């Protein structure tokens, strides 16, 4: 794998990195037993990140996900959604 997985869409509007899309340079997918979520998610009274929405998944902590290859996401793209920033591409092996 040589390309990073793109964050195709993010509908988590409470996240300070969501400004017309994910503007974090990269996100980490982590979560809990309930499912995978974006652990870069943060709620502040400010917007931050890059001027253009062009984020990628730089790490994946979900070993049981079919898209996890050497702690990297191998999905074609991911979408982050919901109030808890769920990764919609997450799929258990």
Buried (B, 14 or more C-beta within 10 A) or exposed (E): EEEBBBBBBBBBEEBBBBBEBBBBEBBBBBBEEEEBBBBBBBEEEEEEBEEEBBBBBBBBEBEEBEBBEEEBBBBEBBBBBEEBBBBBBBBEE
